[in-house]
C-alpha cells in the first residue's frame, strides 16, 4: 500500500500545480474576464504580459508531465494489471500481479529507483514553481512594466535551468533496460518535443557557465541591460 500512497500523493501534487496554473490570473485578466476595464489600463496589461508568457510555458511543462503520468504510465500499467488479474488462477498469482502493478507505477512515476532521484527533484522544483507563480499572480507588486519584465525573466531563467536539469537526468547513460530507457526518453520527448530545451551534457563548471548564460539571455530578451 505504501507504493500506492506514494504514487497517488505524487499525482495529486502534479494535478494541484496544474490546476493552480490553469486558474491563475492577474488583476487585469480578472477585470477583462468580467468585462470591466482595469484601473491600470494599458500599463497594467503590459506589466502582466511577461507573467502570462511565463505561466503558459510552465503550464506546458506541468501539463506534459501530468499527461505522461496519467496516460503514459498509470493507464497502461493498469491495463496490464487487469489482464494479469483476469489470467490469475489463485490468490498468489493475483497478489504478484498487484505487487508488480504497484512497483511498475512507482518506477514510472520516478518514485522508487535511486537513479531517478535527480529527475524527481527537478520535477518537484517545477511543481513548486507552479504554486509560487500562482501566489505571485494573485498579488502582483506595483512596479513599472520594465521591472515586471526583468522579474519574469529571472523566473524564466530558473525554469529553463530546471527543465534542462530534468532532461539531463532523464537521458543519462547507465545500467538500465532498453524498455526502461525508452520510457524515460518518452517523457523527455513529451517535455521537449520541439528541441526548445537542450540538456546540459557538460562538466559542472561548464554547466554553471551555461546556466549563467541562460539567465543573461532571458534578461536581455526582457530589455534589461546586463553588465559582465
C-alpha positions, 0 to 999 in steps of 0.5 A, a space after each residue: 500500500 505504501 507504493 500506492 500512497 506514494 504514487 497517488 500523493 505524487 499525482 495529486 501534487 502534479 494535478 494541484 500545480 496544474 490546476 493552480 496554473 490553469 486558474 491563475 490570473 492577474 488583476 487585469 485578466 480578472 477585470 477583462 474576464 468580467 468585462 470591466 476595464 482595469 484601473 491600470 489600463 494599458 500599463 497594467 496589461 503590459 506589466 502582466 504580459 511577461 507573467 502570462 508568457 511565463 505561466 503558459 510555458 510552465 503550464 506546458 511543462 506541468 501539463 506534459 508531465 501530468 499527461 505522461 503520468 496519467 496516460 503514459 504510465 498509470 493507464 497502461 500499467 493498469 491495463 496490464 494489471 487487469 489482464 494479469 488479474 483476469 489470467 490469475 488462477 489463485 490468490 498468489 498469482 493475483 497478489 504478484 500481479 498487484 505487487 508488480 502493478 504497484 512497483 511498475 507505477 512507482 518506477 514510472 512515476 520516478 518514485 522508487 529507483 535511486 537513479 531517478 532521484 535527480 529527475 524527481 527533484 527537478 520535477 518537484 522544483 517545477 511543481 513548486 514553481 507552479 504554486 509560487 507563480 500562482 501566489 505571485 499572480 494573485 498579488 502582483 507588486 506595483 512596479 513599472 512594466 520594465 521591472 515586471 519584465 526583468 522579474 519574469 525573466 529571472 523566473 524564466 531563467 530558473 525554469 529553463 535551468 530546471 527543465 534542462 536539469 530534468 532532461 539531463 537526468 532523464 537521458 543519462 547513460 547507465 545500467 538500465 533496460 532498453 524498455 526502461 530507457 525508452 520510457 524515460 526518453 518518452 517523457 523527455 520527448 513529451 517535455 521537449 518535443 520541439 528541441 526548445 530545451 537542450 540538456 546540459 551534457 557538460 562538466 559542472 563548471 561548464 554547466 554553471 557557465 551555461 546556466 549563467 548564460 541562460 539567465 543573461 539571455 532571458 534578461 536581455 530578451 526582457 530589455 534589461 541591460 546586463 553588465 559582465 
